Amino acid sequence: MINNDVNKKTEEQIKDLKLINDNKKKDFKKLLKQPEFRRFIWSLLNNECKLYTVWTAKEIEAIHLLEGMRFVGLAIRDKILECDPIFLERMASEEASIKNSKDKIKKI
């Protein structure tokens, strides 16, 4: 009897956690549909997390710091891929378009 109650409670907790996770995923996906949010996230991944930046460091402390920043970026990237990989592709494409526009303006 007690075992059955524990199982029911555990099942309910699992359902609740799944619902919370699904809601978080829906919220994040809704945000990723906004171009401004995608630009912000891309900038965060590239500039603060150094995810798409080639870096060289010789001191062990700097290497650990950069790897820690990169680890956070990878976690964010994984959440994006979990929602829908198309958003990561879209962000990269949008960034390339912005870079091309800036390059054209420089040539003028």
C-alpha positions in Angstrom: 0.0 0.0 0.0 2.7 2.5 1.0 4.8 1.4 -2.0 1.8 2.0 -4.3 1.4 5.6 -2.9 5.1 6.3 -3.4 4.9 5.1 -7.0 1.9 7.3 -7.7 3.6 10.3 -6.1 6.8 9.6 -8.2 4.7 9.3 -11.4 3.0 12.6 -10.6 6.3 14.3 -10.0 7.7 13.0 -13.3 4.6 14.3 -15.1 5.0 17.7 -13.4 8.7 17.9 -14.3 7.9 17.0 -17.9 5.2 19.7 -18.1 7.6 22.3 -16.6 10.3 21.3 -19.1 7.9 21.4 -22.0 6.7 24.8 -21.0 10.3 26.1 -20.8 11.1 24.7 -24.2 8.0 26.4 -25.7 9.0 29.7 -24.1 12.5 29.5 -25.4 11.3 28.5 -28.9 8.9 31.5 -28.8 11.8 33.8 -28.0 14.0 32.2 -30.7 11.4 33.2 -33.3 12.2 36.9 -32.6 15.1 38.2 -34.7 16.2 40.6 -31.9 16.5 37.7 -29.4 18.4 35.6 -32.0 20.9 38.5 -32.5 21.3 38.8 -28.8 22.0 35.1 -28.3 24.4 34.9 -31.2 26.3 37.9 -29.8 26.3 36.2 -26.4 27.6 32.9 -27.8 30.3 34.6 -30.0 31.5 37.5 -27.8 30.9 36.5 -24.2 31.2 32.7 -24.5 33.8 32.8 -27.3 32.0 29.8 -28.8 32.8 30.8 -32.4 36.0 32.6 -31.8 39.4 31.1 -32.3 41.6 31.9 -29.3 45.1 31.1 -28.2 46.2 31.3 -24.6 49.4 30.1 -23.0 48.7 30.6 -19.4 46.7 27.8 -17.7 44.5 30.3 -15.9 43.4 31.9 -19.2 42.8 28.5 -20.7 40.6 27.5 -17.8 38.7 30.8 -18.0 38.1 30.5 -21.7 37.0 26.9 -21.5 34.6 27.8 -18.7 33.1 30.5 -20.9 32.9 28.1 -23.8 31.2 25.5 -21.6 28.4 27.9 -20.9 28.1 28.7 -24.6 27.9 25.0 -25.4 25.1 24.6 -22.9 23.1 27.4 -24.5 23.8 26.0 -27.9 22.6 22.6 -26.8 19.3 24.1 -25.5 18.8 25.8 -28.9 19.4 22.5 -30.7 17.0 20.8 -28.3 14.3 23.3 -29.3 14.9 23.3 -33.0 18.3 23.1 -34.9 16.9 25.4 -37.6 17.3 28.4 -35.2 21.1 27.9 -34.9 21.3 27.8 -38.7 19.1 30.8 -39.0 21.3 32.8 -36.5 24.5 31.9 -38.4 22.9 32.9 -41.7 21.6 36.2 -40.3 25.1 37.0 -38.9 26.7 36.3 -42.2 24.2 38.6 -43.9 25.0 41.4 -41.4 28.7 40.9 -41.9 28.3 41.0 -45.7 26.3 44.3 -45.4 29.0 45.8 -43.2 31.7 44.7 -45.7 29.8 46.3 -48.5 29.5 49.6 -46.5 33.2 49.6 -45.8 34.0 49.3 -49.6 31.9 52.4 -50.3 
